Amino acid sequence: MHATARAHTNIALIKYWGKRDESLFLPTNSSLSITLDEFYTTTTVSFQPSLNKDVFLLNGEKANEHETNKISRFLDKIRIRANKQIYAEVNSLNQVPTAAGFASSASGFAALAAAATKAIGLEVTNQELSIIARQGSGSACRSIYGGFVEWQQGVLDDGTDSHAVPILHENEWNVSILSVLLESEQKKVLSRDGMKRTVETSVFYSGWLEAVQKDLTTAKQSIAERNFEALGKVAEANALKMHATTLGAEPPFMYWQSSTLDVMQKIQELREAGMQAYFTIDAGPNVKVLCQPKDEEAVRQALLDLEKVKGVHTCHPGPGIVYLD
Ligand code: DP6
C-alpha cells in the first residue's frame, strides 16, 4: 500500500484571499494561477498496519509534532473516505531552492493528496483530487493541473463544487515567471492568518470582493486571446488590490519590505523603457515577475543589478500531478 506522486507549485495571477468556510477551505473568491515547472514536491505515502501513528519525514528528517499533526489531520479525511483505519509513513522531498519565496504548501498538499489516495486504494478523478487537496491548503487544489488553472469558488456548503479547472495546457502558451529572492527579514504573518484577519477586520475587504470577479474575467479573456500585456496588467493590479486590503485590517499589516518596493519600481522603469514585465506578490516580501520568454534574460539581469536581490530563478508553465510508480 504505497505510492509516489509529484506536484508542482503554482503562482496566482488572480489571488485567493479569504475563506468563507475555514474547516473546508472554501474561498470567498475564485482565483487563477500558473503551475510552474521548476519547483515541486515529491511525496511517497506508505500505509503500514504495524504503525500506531503517522510518521512524517520532510527532506529526509523527521518533522516536528505540529507539522506531523497537520499531515495526520489531512490523512484522516482520506482514511474516512476509504473507510480504512491505518497509519502511514509520509516521505516528502521539496525541490524548492532554499527560501525561494514559494510556499511549499500548494505542491506539498497536492502531492500528498495524490500519493495518499492512490496508496490507500481510492480511485479518484482529478476533480475529486483537487477537492481533497484543497482541504490541506486552498492553493493546493490548483496544483493538480498543469499550465493555466482556475479555482472555481463554488456555491455549495459542502464544497463539492469548489475545485480547480484547467484553462490552458502548459504547452499552449509559454510565458516566463521570474522568482526574485530578496534580502529580507523573517518577520511574517502567515497567509492563513493574514487572510483571516483581513476578512474579519479590513475596511477594504468589500472593495476586494467587488473587484476580483472582474479581474478574473479580464485575466481569462486575456489568456484566451494570448494577450500578454492585458494579462500582465490585470495580474499586477490584482496583487496590489490584495495587498491594499492588509493596510485596512485591524491591526494593519503589510508584507512588503524596502527590497520589495525596489523590485516593483525597477519593473515600472523597465516598462517605461518599453519592456513588457509585470510583478505579483504573495503573502511575503518576495516578488515574482511575469514577462515574455524573449525578454526573460534581460529582465533577469536588470533585477540582479539591484542591491538587495539575492537571486532570480526563471520558471515556465509546468505540469500537473504525476504518479511516479
Ligand atoms: C496569497 O493556500 O497558503 O498565496 O488555504 O490557508 O493554506 P491556506 O492558504 P494558502 O494561501 C495562498 C494565498 C496567496 C494567494 C494565492 O495563492 O492564490
Boltz pocket constraint, residues with backbone or C-beta under 6 A from the ligand:
constraints:
  - pocket:
      binder: B
      contacts: [[A, 10], [A, 11], [A, 12], [A, 14], [A, 15], [A, 16], [A, 17], [A, 25], [A, 31], [A, 103], [A, 105], [A, 134], [A, 136], [A, 137], [A, 138], [A, 139], [A, 140], [A, 191], [A, 192], [A, 281], [A, 282], [A, 283]]
      max_distance: 6.0
